[in-house]
């Protein structure tokens, strides 16, 4: 899987892998059991200088590309879906839009602390009544002189309880549909009226906080609007091109972790006097896992490379996200099956990968939405 990786990318991957093995693997199940955001892990990722991999050096990032970022995300997902998810949301959704659409002043004030790892970021699009149909948005931003007053509720927001800044999508022109949505930077620690009302207990990924936030008369100055009024949805689409690549990479990592656990168990576990990996039913399952993962990884790398070349990555990012998310679930399920009864216990990792993988088919556009996007790309 390394045949086409530049040396700097390979070195980055190996550095992050060593860190993951030493620092995350020993606590991966514990932080899930405790439902605890591992702030110490992100402090160490800051020390590794990977919190802003695809962000320009001018604003505190590493100056890497989308492919390098995908490799880092995959390695994190390989040991902890929670760490990988919080990391991906921080980079793709909370940081990258400020770099793409912000002014120099906004980048200095809001992007730099994210890229340097001093703060974690969040991005707030989804609402209790509007998931896949973002045009049915109820959160509003009403202009009042040189300020906007934000009111509404956002749902399923990753990192919101830990964030130093949150990018909030809100309606500035009611009745204009997608063309009436704008983006604002909210400071959750300083802006009155901002509240994290719920941190959800979930099926998996419980070391990555998923929150409901309420905005009750939150006042933000005009210079906290990202871009012009009405540009929020176009910004969202461009943001998701990169975000879906990161979810594809995270999915590949989850699948790789599950595969490695199953392969290791199958070569050590003996039944009827020989390792179970020698039985066709088990061997064929493990071979199928490897085949699926390699396919998903190559598609993810292709999407990242297209993105890095500045070409339209919409179709490839959706393809990669759709394929890799399904692969993650399928491989994790098969890994549980290979381990049999042990696979259903928390003493072994496959159960965690299995629970974590399901969200990959839901977040940043469900599989059904990816089919819709891809149909449009094909002119259907």
C-alpha positions as CSV (number, residue, x, y, z in Angstrom):
1,X,0.0,0.0,0.0
2,X,3.1,2.3,0.0
3,X,4.1,2.0,-3.6
4,X,3.0,5.6,-4.6
5,X,3.6,7.4,-1.3
6,X,6.2,10.2,-1.2
7,X,8.8,9.8,1.4
8,X,7.5,12.7,3.6
9,X,4.1,11.1,3.6
10,X,5.4,7.7,4.5
11,X,7.5,9.3,7.3
12,X,4.5,11.1,8.6
13,X,2.4,8.0,8.7
14,X,5.1,6.0,10.5
15,X,5.5,8.8,13.1
16,X,1.8,8.9,13.8
17,X,1.5,5.1,13.9
18,X,4.3,4.9,16.5
19,X,2.5,7.5,18.6
20,X,-0.8,5.7,18.3
21,X,0.7,2.4,19.4
22,X,2.4,3.9,22.3
23,X,-0.1,6.5,23.6
24,X,-3.6,5.6,22.3
25,X,-3.8,1.8,22.1
26,X,-3.3,1.3,25.9
27,X,-6.3,3.7,26.7
28,X,-8.5,3.2,23.6
29,X,-11.1,1.0,25.4
30,X,-10.8,2.9,28.7
31,X,-11.8,6.2,27.2
32,X,-14.8,4.6,25.6
33,X,-15.9,3.0,28.8
34,X,-15.4,6.3,30.7
35,X,-17.1,8.3,27.9
36,X,-14.1,10.7,28.3
37,X,-12.7,13.1,25.7
38,X,-8.9,12.4,25.9
39,X,-7.6,16.0,26.0
40,X,-4.1,14.6,26.8
41,X,-4.0,12.8,23.5
42,X,-4.9,16.0,21.6
43,X,-2.2,17.9,23.5
44,X,0.3,15.3,22.4
45,X,-1.0,15.5,18.8
46,X,-0.4,19.2,19.1
47,X,3.2,18.5,20.1
48,X,3.5,16.3,17.0
49,X,2.4,19.3,14.9
50,X,-0.4,17.4,13.2
51,X,-3.5,19.4,14.3
52,X,-3.3,21.5,11.2
53,X,-1.8,19.1,8.6
54,X,-3.5,20.6,5.5
55,X,-3.4,24.2,6.8
56,X,-0.8,26.6,5.4
57,X,2.2,27.3,7.5
58,X,1.4,31.1,7.3
59,X,-1.4,30.4,9.8
60,X,0.2,27.9,12.0
61,X,-0.4,24.7,10.0
62,X,2.0,22.1,8.7
63,X,1.4,23.0,5.1
64,X,0.7,19.4,4.1
65,X,-1.8,18.2,1.6
66,X,-5.1,16.3,1.7
67,X,-3.3,13.0,1.1
68,X,-1.0,13.5,4.1
69,X,-4.0,14.5,6.2
70,X,-5.9,11.3,5.1
71,X,-3.0,9.2,6.1
72,X,-2.9,10.7,9.6
73,X,-6.7,10.3,10.0
74,X,-6.5,6.7,8.9
75,X,-3.8,5.9,11.5
76,X,-5.8,7.5,14.3
77,X,-8.9,5.5,13.2
78,X,-6.9,2.3,13.1
79,X,-6.6,2.5,16.9
80,X,-9.5,4.8,18.0
81,X,-12.5,5.8,16.1
82,X,-13.3,8.5,18.7
83,X,-9.9,10.2,18.4
84,X,-10.1,10.0,14.6
85,X,-13.5,11.5,14.5
86,X,-12.8,14.4,16.8
87,X,-9.6,15.0,14.8
88,X,-11.3,14.9,11.4
89,X,-14.1,17.3,12.6
90,X,-11.5,19.7,14.0
91,X,-9.5,19.8,10.8
92,X,-11.9,19.4,7.9
93,X,-15.0,21.1,9.3
94,X,-13.8,23.6,11.8
95,X,-10.4,24.7,10.5
96,X,-10.3,24.3,6.7
97,X,-13.4,26.5,6.0
98,X,-11.7,29.4,7.8
99,X,-8.6,29.0,5.6
100,X,-10.8,28.7,2.5
101,X,-13.3,31.5,3.1
102,X,-11.9,33.7,5.9
103,X,-10.2,37.1,5.8
104,X,-6.6,37.5,6.9
105,X,-7.8,38.8,10.3
106,X,-10.2,35.9,10.8
107,X,-7.4,33.5,10.0
108,X,-5.1,35.1,12.5
109,X,-7.7,35.2,15.2
110,X,-9.6,32.0,14.7
111,X,-7.6,29.6,12.5
112,X,-4.2,29.9,14.0
113,X,-5.1,28.5,17.5
114,X,-6.9,25.6,15.7
115,X,-4.0,24.9,13.4
116,X,-1.4,25.1,16.1
117,X,-3.5,22.8,18.3
118,X,-4.1,25.3,21.1
119,X,-7.9,24.9,20.6
120,X,-10.2,22.2,19.2
121,X,-12.9,23.3,16.8
122,X,-16.4,22.4,15.9
123,X,-18.8,22.9,13.0
124,X,-22.6,23.2,13.4
125,X,-24.9,22.5,10.5
126,X,-27.4,19.8,11.5
127,X,-30.6,20.6,13.5
128,X,-33.1,18.5,15.3
129,X,-35.6,18.9,12.3
130,X,-33.1,19.2,9.4
131,X,-30.5,16.6,8.7
132,X,-30.1,15.6,5.1
133,X,-32.3,18.6,4.1
134,X,-30.2,21.5,5.3
135,X,-32.4,24.0,3.4
136,X,-35.0,23.4,6.1
137,X,-32.9,25.3,8.6
138,X,-34.5,27.1,11.6
139,X,-31.5,28.7,13.2
140,X,-31.5,32.4,12.3
141,X,-29.0,35.2,12.3
142,X,-30.9,38.5,12.3
143,X,-28.9,41.7,11.6
144,X,-29.0,44.3,14.3
145,X,-26.7,47.3,13.3
146,X,-23.2,46.0,13.0
147,X,-24.0,42.7,14.8
148,X,-26.0,39.5,14.1
149,X,-28.3,37.9,16.7
150,X,-28.3,34.1,16.4
151,X,-31.1,32.0,17.7
152,X,-31.7,28.2,17.2
153,X,-30.7,24.7,18.1
154,X,-28.0,22.6,16.4
155,X,-27.8,18.8,16.8
156,X,-25.1,16.1,16.7
157,X,-22.2,18.6,16.8
158,X,-18.9,16.9,17.3
159,X,-16.5,18.5,19.7
160,X,-18.8,21.4,20.7
161,X,-18.3,20.8,24.5
162,X,-14.6,21.1,24.1
163,X,-14.4,23.8,21.3
164,X,-12.7,27.1,21.4
165,X,-14.7,28.1,18.3
166,X,-17.7,26.8,16.5
167,X,-18.7,27.6,12.9
168,X,-22.5,28.0,12.9
169,X,-24.7,27.9,9.8
170,X,-27.7,30.2,10.1
171,X,-30.4,31.7,7.9
172,X,-29.9,35.4,7.1
173,X,-32.4,35.5,4.3
174,X,-35.6,33.5,5.1
175,X,-37.3,32.2,2.1
176,X,-34.2,32.0,0.0
177,X,-33.6,28.3,0.6
178,X,-29.9,27.3,0.3
179,X,-29.1,30.8,-0.9
180,X,-30.2,32.3,2.4
181,X,-27.6,30.5,4.6
182,X,-24.6,32.2,6.0
183,X,-21.7,31.1,8.3
184,X,-20.6,32.7,11.6
185,X,-17.8,32.1,14.0
186,X,-19.1,31.7,17.6
187,X,-16.9,31.8,20.7
188,X,-18.6,29.3,23.1
189,X,-16.6,30.5,26.1
190,X,-17.3,34.3,25.6
191,X,-20.5,34.7,23.7
192,X,-23.5,34.9,26.0
193,X,-26.5,32.8,25.1
194,X,-24.4,29.8,23.8
195,X,-25.1,26.6,25.7
196,X,-24.2,22.9,25.2
197,X,-27.5,21.5,26.3
198,X,-26.8,17.8,25.8
199,X,-23.8,15.5,25.3
200,X,-25.3,12.4,23.7
201,X,-24.8,8.8,25.0
202,X,-24.2,6.9,21.8
203,X,-23.8,3.4,20.3
204,X,-20.1,4.0,19.8
205,X,-17.5,6.8,19.5
206,X,-18.2,7.8,23.1
207,X,-14.8,9.4,23.7
208,X,-15.7,11.9,21.0
209,X,-18.4,14.3,22.3
210,X,-21.5,14.7,20.2
211,X,-23.6,17.6,21.4
212,X,-26.8,19.6,21.1
213,X,-26.1,23.3,21.3
214,X,-28.6,26.1,21.8
215,X,-28.2,29.7,20.7
216,X,-30.4,32.1,22.6
217,X,-29.8,35.7,21.4
218,X,-26.1,35.1,20.7
219,X,-24.6,38.4,19.5
220,X,-21.7,38.3,17.1
221,X,-20.1,41.2,15.3
222,X,-20.2,41.5,11.5
223,X,-16.5,40.5,11.3
224,X,-17.4,37.0,12.5
225,X,-19.4,36.3,9.4
226,X,-17.4,34.0,7.1
227,X,-17.6,35.3,3.6
228,X,-20.7,37.2,2.4
229,X,-24.3,36.7,3.3
230,X,-25.9,33.8,1.5
231,X,-22.6,32.0,0.7
232,X,-23.0,29.5,3.6
233,X,-24.3,26.6,1.5
234,X,-21.7,26.9,-1.2
235,X,-19.1,26.9,1.5
236,X,-20.7,23.8,3.0
237,X,-20.5,21.9,-0.3
238,X,-16.8,22.7,-0.7
239,X,-16.1,21.9,2.9
240,X,-17.7,18.5,2.5
241,X,-15.6,17.6,-0.5
242,X,-12.6,17.5,1.9
243,X,-14.6,16.3,4.9
244,X,-15.9,13.2,3.1
245,X,-12.4,12.3,2.1
246,X,-11.4,12.4,5.8
247,X,-14.4,10.2,6.8
248,X,-13.3,7.8,4.0
249,X,-9.8,7.7,5.5
250,X,-11.2,7.3,9.0
251,X,-13.4,4.4,7.7
252,X,-10.3,2.8,6.1
253,X,-8.5,3.1,9.5
254,X,-11.4,1.5,11.4
255,X,-11.5,-1.4,8.9
256,X,-7.7,-1.8,9.1
257,X,-7.8,-2.0,12.8
258,X,-10.6,-4.6,12.8
259,X,-8.8,-6.6,10.1
260,X,-5.5,-6.7,12.0
261,X,-7.3,-7.9,15.2
262,X,-9.1,-10.6,13.3
263,X,-5.9,-11.8,11.5
264,X,-3.9,-11.8,14.6
265,X,-6.5,-13.8,16.5
266,X,-7.0,-16.3,13.6
267,X,-3.3,-17.1,13.4
268,X,-3.0,-17.7,17.1
269,X,-6.4,-19.4,18.0
270,X,-6.3,-23.2,17.5
271,X,-9.2,-25.5,16.9
272,X,-9.1,-29.2,16.0
273,X,-5.3,-29.0,16.4
274,X,-4.5,-26.2,14.0
275,X,-4.9,-22.4,13.7
276,X,-8.3,-21.4,12.6
277,X,-6.7,-19.3,9.8
278,X,-6.1,-22.5,8.0
279,X,-9.8,-23.3,7.7
280,X,-11.3,-22.1,4.4
281,X,-14.2,-20.3,6.0
282,X,-11.9,-18.1,8.2
283,X,-9.1,-17.7,5.6
284,X,-11.5,-16.6,2.9
285,X,-13.2,-14.1,5.2
286,X,-9.8,-12.5,6.1
287,X,-8.8,-12.4,2.4
288,X,-12.0,-10.6,1.6
289,X,-11.3,-8.1,4.3
290,X,-7.9,-7.2,2.9
291,X,-9.4,-6.9,-0.6
292,X,-12.1,-4.5,0.5
293,X,-9.7,-2.4,2.5
294,X,-7.2,-2.0,-0.3
295,X,-9.9,-1.0,-2.7
296,X,-11.3,1.6,-0.3
297,X,-7.9,2.9,0.5
298,X,-6.9,3.4,-3.2
299,X,-10.2,5.2,-3.9
300,X,-9.6,7.4,-0.9
301,X,-6.1,8.2,-2.0
302,X,-7.3,9.0,-5.5
303,X,-9.9,11.4,-4.2
304,X,-7.3,13.1,-2.0
305,X,-4.9,13.4,-4.9
306,X,-7.6,14.9,-7.1
307,X,-8.4,17.4,-4.3
308,X,-4.8,18.3,-4.0
309,X,-4.5,19.0,-7.7
310,X,-7.3,21.6,-7.4
311,X,-9.7,19.6,-9.5
312,X,-13.4,18.9,-8.8
313,X,-13.3,16.2,-6.2
314,X,-17.1,16.1,-5.5
315,X,-17.7,12.8,-7.2
316,X,-14.6,11.0,-6.0
317,X,-15.0,12.2,-2.4
318,X,-18.6,10.9,-2.3
319,X,-17.5,7.6,-3.9
320,X,-14.7,7.2,-1.4
321,X,-16.9,8.0,1.5
322,X,-19.7,5.7,0.4
323,X,-17.4,2.8,-0.3
324,X,-15.1,3.1,2.6
325,X,-17.9,3.6,5.2
326,X,-19.6,0.4,4.0
327,X,-16.3,-1.5,4.0
328,X,-15.6,-0.4,7.6
329,X,-18.9,-1.8,8.7
330,X,-18.6,-5.0,6.7
331,X,-15.0,-5.7,7.8
332,X,-15.7,-4.9,11.5
333,X,-18.7,-7.2,11.5
334,X,-16.6,-10.0,9.9
335,X,-13.9,-9.4,12.5
336,X,-16.4,-10.0,15.3
337,X,-17.4,-13.2,13.6
338,X,-13.8,-14.4,13.3
339,X,-13.3,-14.0,17.0
340,X,-16.6,-15.8,17.8
341,X,-17.7,-15.3,21.4
342,X,-14.6,-13.3,22.2
343,X,-15.5,-10.8,19.5
344,X,-18.6,-9.9,21.4
345,X,-16.6,-9.0,24.5
346,X,-15.0,-5.7,25.4
347,X,-11.7,-7.5,26.0
348,X,-11.1,-7.5,22.3
349,X,-11.2,-4.5,19.9
350,X,-13.5,-5.7,17.1
351,X,-16.7,-4.9,19.0
352,X,-15.5,-1.3,19.3
353,X,-14.6,-1.0,15.7
354,X,-18.0,-2.5,14.8
355,X,-20.0,0.0,16.9
356,X,-17.8,2.9,15.7
357,X,-18.1,2.0,12.0
358,X,-21.8,2.5,11.7
359,X,-21.6,6.2,12.1
360,X,-19.4,6.4,9.0
361,X,-22.5,5.6,6.9
362,X,-24.4,8.4,8.6
363,X,-22.2,11.4,9.3
364,X,-21.3,14.0,6.7
365,X,-24.0,12.8,4.4
366,X,-25.7,9.4,4.8
367,X,-25.1,6.6,2.3
368,X,-28.5,7.5,0.8
369,X,-27.4,11.1,0.3
370,X,-24.1,9.9,-1.3
371,X,-26.2,8.0,-3.9
372,X,-28.2,11.1,-4.5
373,X,-25.0,13.2,-5.0
374,X,-23.4,10.6,-7.2
375,X,-26.6,10.4,-9.3
376,X,-26.5,14.1,-9.9
377,X,-22.8,13.9,-10.8
378,X,-23.7,11.3,-13.4
379,X,-26.5,13.5,-14.8
380,X,-29.3,11.2,-13.5
